[in-house]
């Protein structure tokens, strides 16, 4: 892969609508080239016998039984409501 120069960094910045001062273009070109070279090194790693994974830790989710452990507290909850109608919280109508 060819190295990124100042003109390419300026074009990327213009396309991304990012204002970059001219004196910082050399530094950013060096950083982008370093990132691209690192990616090239990663592409050289042989991953043929490696299974894809979502995480580096092979952890499984713990499942639990779906049981109702709480409920039937409608009246207790509605006691705290400023106003309740038909078993629901009642709020004033707002019309603009």
Backbone as a chain_set.jsonl record, in Angstrom:
{"seq": "XXXXXXXXXXXXXXXXXXXXXXXXXXXXXXXXXXXXXXXXXXXXXXXXXXXXXXXXXXXXXXXXXXXXXXXXXXXXXXXXXXXXXXXXXXXXXXXX", "coords": {"N": [[0.847, -1.172, 0.0], [0.524, 2.217, -0.781], [2.052, 5.165, 0.638], [0.336, 7.701, 2.499], [0.022, 11.065, 1.567], [0.462, 14.654, 2.203], [-1.398, 15.991, 0.581], [-3.409, 14.094, 0.182], [-4.332, 13.761, 2.803], [-5.347, 16.328, 3.224], [-7.406, 16.279, 1.329], [-9.037, 14.23, 2.375], [-9.764, 15.443, 4.772], [-11.205, 17.624, 3.777], [-13.35, 16.305, 2.503], [-14.531, 15.143, 4.73], [-15.341, 17.342, 5.954], [-13.747, 18.65, 7.87], [-11.803, 20.989, 9.471], [-8.43, 21.46, 9.105], [-5.337, 22.645, 10.067], [-2.622, 23.738, 7.98], [-0.051, 23.228, 8.954], [-0.336, 20.967, 10.462], [-0.791, 18.866, 8.802], [1.348, 17.2, 7.942], [1.972, 15.782, 10.29], [-0.449, 14.399, 10.752], [-0.542, 12.85, 8.425], [1.595, 11.141, 8.892], [0.607, 9.756, 11.139], [-1.673, 8.481, 10.055], [-0.432, 6.852, 8.131], [1.026, 5.197, 9.864], [-1.072, 3.81, 11.12], [-2.184, 2.47, 8.908], [-0.027, 0.819, 8.171], [0.094, -0.797, 10.422], [-2.321, -2.146, 10.174], [-1.759, -3.582, 7.867], [0.13, -5.332, 8.922], [-1.509, -6.823, 10.604], [-3.056, -8.123, 8.699], [-1.282, -10.006, 7.778], [-1.277, -12.068, 9.571], [-1.963, -15.462, 10.108], [-5.09, -16.727, 10.053], [-6.555, -18.969, 9.484], [-7.329, -21.363, 10.828], [-8.766, -20.415, 12.945], [-11.673, -19.905, 14.718], [-14.425, -17.688, 14.143], [-15.289, -15.192, 16.544], [-17.274, -13.503, 19.016], [-16.302, -12.28, 21.206], [-13.317, -11.949, 23.177], [-13.299, -13.494, 25.377], [-14.435, -16.621, 26.21], [-17.361, -16.87, 27.086], [-20.487, -17.873, 28.335], [-23.928, -16.956, 28.338], [-25.808, -16.849, 31.291], [-28.731, -18.529, 31.766], [-32.021, -18.133, 33.033], [-34.993, -19.446, 34.538], [-38.082, -18.37, 33.224], [-40.036, -16.976, 35.245], [-42.836, -15.673, 36.946], [-42.297, -13.548, 39.487], [-43.149, -11.428, 40.833], [-45.874, -9.242, 41.154], [-49.353, -8.448, 40.729], [-49.753, -6.086, 42.112], [-51.115, -3.818, 41.551], [-53.018, -2.147, 42.856], [-51.525, -1.267, 45.064], [-49.527, 0.209, 43.827], [-51.017, 2.174, 42.52], [-51.956, 3.601, 44.673], [-50.066, 5.51, 45.214], [-50.358, 7.283, 43.175], [-51.217, 10.536, 41.976], [-53.658, 10.812, 40.741], [-55.942, 8.403, 39.636], [-57.571, 6.381, 37.235], [-59.781, 3.866, 36.207], [-57.941, 1.852, 36.8], [-55.482, 2.815, 35.917], [-52.776, 5.248, 35.693], [-53.799, 8.601, 35.757], [-53.569, 11.459, 33.79], [-53.522, 15.002, 33.254], [-55.158, 16.393, 30.364], [-53.331, 17.645, 27.664], [-53.333, 20.23, 25.516], [-52.275, 22.122, 22.856]], "CA": [[0.0, 0.0, 0.0], [1.334, 3.432, -0.864], [1.931, 6.06, 1.781], [-0.571, 8.835, 2.389], [0.762, 12.313, 1.616], [-0.273, 15.811, 2.726], [-2.526, 16.31, -0.296], [-4.469, 13.125, 0.45], [-4.895, 14.106, 4.116], [-6.159, 17.536, 3.025], [-8.621, 15.882, 0.615], [-9.88, 13.495, 3.337], [-10.317, 16.434, 5.707], [-12.226, 18.408, 3.072], [-14.523, 15.45, 2.311], [-15.151, 14.938, 6.038], [-15.692, 18.683, 6.432], [-12.956, 18.902, 9.068], [-10.788, 22.007, 9.207], [-7.121, 21.095, 9.634], [-4.317, 23.627, 9.721], [-1.602, 23.203, 7.072], [1.132, 22.759, 9.671], [-0.637, 19.682, 11.105], [-1.019, 17.841, 7.784], [2.45, 16.232, 7.956], [1.819, 14.927, 11.467], [-1.593, 13.506, 10.533], [-0.17, 11.887, 7.39], [2.408, 10.124, 9.561], [-0.253, 8.914, 11.982], [-2.501, 7.627, 9.189], [0.458, 5.832, 7.569], [1.303, 4.232, 10.925], [-2.269, 2.974, 11.287], [-2.306, 1.596, 7.742], [1.021, -0.206, 8.247], [-0.312, -1.729, 11.477], [-3.375, -2.986, 9.592], [-1.087, -4.529, 6.968], [0.72, -6.378, 9.76], [-2.598, -7.698, 11.049], [-3.482, -8.947, 7.565], [-0.297, -11.067, 7.571], [-1.479, -13.128, 10.555], [-2.716, -16.597, 9.585], [-6.28, -16.98, 10.871], [-7.336, -19.998, 8.801], [-7.889, -22.35, 11.753], [-9.358, -19.702, 14.07], [-13.117, -19.719, 14.55], [-14.853, -16.331, 14.463], [-15.868, -15.066, 17.879], [-17.82, -12.188, 19.323], [-15.568, -11.738, 22.337], [-12.082, -12.684, 23.439], [-13.579, -14.374, 26.505], [-15.433, -17.614, 25.83], [-18.333, -16.898, 28.174], [-21.866, -18.136, 27.941], [-24.919, -16.276, 29.162], [-26.534, -17.708, 32.229], [-30.167, -18.429, 31.564], [-32.849, -18.419, 34.197], [-36.372, -19.756, 34.189], [-38.945, -17.197, 33.118], [-41.109, -17.155, 36.208], [-43.369, -14.451, 37.53], [-41.954, -13.511, 40.907], [-43.737, -10.232, 41.415], [-47.047, -8.856, 40.405], [-50.591, -8.268, 41.463], [-49.562, -4.955, 43.022], [-51.688, -2.654, 40.89], [-53.639, -1.239, 43.831], [-50.475, -0.66, 45.884], [-48.841, 1.211, 43.011], [-51.929, 3.279, 42.239], [-52.139, 4.404, 45.882], [-49.107, 6.604, 45.156], [-50.67, 8.158, 42.046], [-52.048, 11.685, 42.338], [-55.002, 10.559, 40.237], [-56.021, 7.147, 38.903], [-58.889, 6.063, 36.685], [-59.901, 2.575, 35.541], [-56.761, 1.052, 37.053], [-54.316, 3.409, 35.273], [-52.453, 6.62, 36.075], [-54.529, 9.599, 34.979], [-52.839, 12.724, 33.649], [-54.37, 16.01, 32.621], [-55.05, 16.509, 28.917], [-52.519, 18.785, 27.252], [-53.632, 20.634, 24.134], [-51.667, 23.423, 22.546]], "C": [[0.892, 1.234, 0.0], [1.075, 4.324, 0.352], [0.986, 7.214, 1.465], [0.261, 10.111, 2.489], [-0.129, 13.451, 2.12], [-1.502, 16.125, 1.899], [-3.701, 15.368, -0.046], [-5.13, 13.409, 1.795], [-5.777, 15.334, 3.991], [-7.471, 17.196, 2.317], [-9.581, 15.134, 1.54], [-10.543, 14.473, 4.306], [-11.416, 17.251, 5.038], [-13.493, 17.588, 2.879], [-15.272, 15.209, 3.618], [-15.6, 16.254, 6.663], [-15.046, 18.981, 7.783], [-11.886, 19.918, 8.703], [-9.494, 21.6, 9.9], [-6.118, 22.14, 9.147], [-3.235, 22.959, 8.868], [-0.388, 22.65, 7.808], [0.907, 21.415, 10.362], [-0.812, 18.548, 10.094], [0.088, 16.784, 7.776], [2.306, 15.246, 9.119], [0.68, 13.926, 11.272], [-1.29, 12.471, 9.452], [0.679, 10.776, 7.997], [1.575, 9.196, 10.418], [-1.109, 7.971, 11.142], [-1.65, 6.523, 8.573], [0.817, 4.78, 8.609], [0.137, 3.284, 11.147], [-2.397, 1.993, 10.125], [-1.24, 0.505, 7.741], [0.686, -1.241, 9.324], [-1.395, -2.67, 10.96], [-2.776, -3.999, 8.626], [-0.435, -5.655, 7.765], [-0.354, -7.337, 10.257], [-3.072, -8.61, 9.93], [-2.53, -10.097, 7.301], [-0.492, -12.241, 8.529], [-2.365, -14.213, 9.953], [-3.874, -16.901, 10.532], [-7.156, -18.076, 10.261], [-8.016, -20.963, 9.774], [-8.532, -21.708, 12.981], [-10.841, -19.485, 13.786], [-13.481, -18.272, 14.886], [-15.482, -16.295, 15.851], [-16.333, -13.639, 18.105], [-17.061, -11.52, 20.448], [-14.296, -12.547, 22.53], [-12.255, -13.657, 24.588], [-14.685, -15.333, 26.079], [-16.419, -17.787, 26.986], [-19.721, -17.142, 27.604], [-22.796, -17.377, 28.871], [-25.593, -17.28, 30.082], [-28.02, -17.472, 32.042], [-30.885, -18.74, 32.865], [-34.255, -18.749, 33.7], [-37.196, -18.475, 34.186], [-40.162, -17.423, 34.001], [-41.556, -15.8, 36.726], [-43.082, -14.498, 39.026], [-42.572, -12.314, 41.604], [-44.961, -9.89, 40.58], [-48.234, -8.702, 41.326], [-50.451, -7.165, 42.51], [-50.153, -3.682, 42.437], [-52.265, -1.667, 41.897], [-52.583, -0.554, 44.694], [-49.74, 0.427, 45.113], [-49.746, 2.416, 42.787], [-52.235, 4.118, 43.475], [-51.207, 5.617, 45.88], [-49.413, 7.6, 44.042], [-51.495, 9.347, 42.521], [-53.494, 11.503, 41.88], [-54.975, 9.273, 39.421], [-57.444, 6.924, 38.447], [-58.811, 4.723, 35.974], [-58.641, 1.716, 35.701], [-55.494, 1.562, 36.395], [-54.019, 4.764, 35.891], [-53.242, 7.566, 35.182], [-53.734, 10.896, 34.986], [-53.75, 13.719, 32.977], [-54.122, 16.076, 31.111], [-54.251, 17.766, 28.581], [-52.799, 19.052, 25.789], [-53.019, 22.002, 23.915], [-52.429, 24.094, 21.454]], "O": [[1.9, 1.279, 0.706], [0.03, 4.244, 0.998], [0.858, 7.64, 0.318], [1.104, 10.239, 3.377], [-1.306, 13.252, 2.422], [-2.542, 16.489, 2.448], [-4.856, 15.795, -0.059], [-6.35, 13.311, 1.919], [-6.85, 15.383, 4.592], [-8.521, 17.745, 2.65], [-10.789, 15.365, 1.504], [-11.726, 14.348, 4.62], [-12.44, 17.541, 5.656], [-14.595, 18.102, 3.067], [-16.497, 15.085, 3.623], [-16.166, 16.278, 7.756], [-15.687, 19.486, 8.704], [-11.147, 19.729, 7.737], [-9.457, 21.418, 11.117], [-6.067, 22.468, 7.961], [-2.966, 21.767, 9.014], [0.24, 21.703, 7.337], [1.868, 20.786, 10.803], [-0.966, 17.392, 10.487], [-0.198, 15.597, 7.621], [2.493, 14.04, 8.956], [0.826, 12.745, 11.588], [-1.737, 11.329, 9.553], [0.508, 9.605, 7.659], [1.802, 7.986, 10.43], [-1.254, 6.796, 11.479], [-2.091, 5.376, 8.497], [0.905, 3.596, 8.283], [0.338, 2.085, 11.341], [-2.686, 0.815, 10.335], [-1.524, -0.627, 7.348], [0.965, -2.428, 9.154], [-1.386, -3.86, 11.275], [-3.225, -5.143, 8.566], [-0.447, -6.807, 7.332], [-0.121, -8.544, 10.321], [-3.45, -9.754, 10.184], [-2.918, -11.076, 6.664], [0.08, -13.309, 8.309], [-3.4, -13.915, 9.357], [-3.657, -17.289, 11.68], [-8.364, -18.106, 10.495], [-9.168, -21.339, 9.56], [-8.812, -22.4, 13.96], [-11.213, -18.948, 12.742], [-12.913, -17.691, 15.81], [-16.129, -17.252, 16.275], [-15.851, -12.698, 17.473], [-17.167, -10.306, 20.626], [-14.211, -13.696, 22.096], [-11.435, -14.56, 24.757], [-15.75, -14.901, 25.638], [-16.319, -18.736, 27.763], [-20.062, -16.666, 26.521], [-22.49, -17.179, 30.047], [-25.903, -18.406, 29.691], [-28.501, -16.343, 32.148], [-30.403, -19.519, 33.688], [-34.646, -18.38, 32.592], [-37.022, -17.608, 35.042], [-41.173, -17.979, 33.573], [-40.744, -14.895, 36.919], [-43.565, -15.379, 39.737], [-42.521, -12.205, 42.829], [-45.032, -10.243, 39.403], [-48.12, -8.815, 42.547], [-50.949, -7.279, 43.629], [-49.731, -2.582, 42.794], [-52.017, -0.466, 41.792], [-52.73, 0.623, 45.023], [-49.371, 1.453, 45.684], [-49.288, 3.556, 42.857], [-52.726, 5.24, 43.345], [-51.528, 6.642, 46.48], [-48.786, 8.657, 43.974], [-52.374, 9.194, 43.369], [-54.429, 11.968, 42.531], [-54.077, 9.077, 38.601], [-58.4, 7.23, 39.159], [-57.872, 4.475, 35.217], [-58.318, 0.93, 34.811], [-54.513, 0.823, 36.313], [-54.881, 5.365, 36.533], [-53.337, 7.345, 33.974], [-53.288, 11.369, 36.031], [-54.645, 13.343, 32.221], [-53.007, 15.841, 30.646], [-54.482, 18.828, 29.16], [-52.539, 18.211, 24.928], [-53.227, 22.924, 24.704], [-52.077, 25.201, 21.046]]}, "num_chains": 1, "name": "protein.A"}
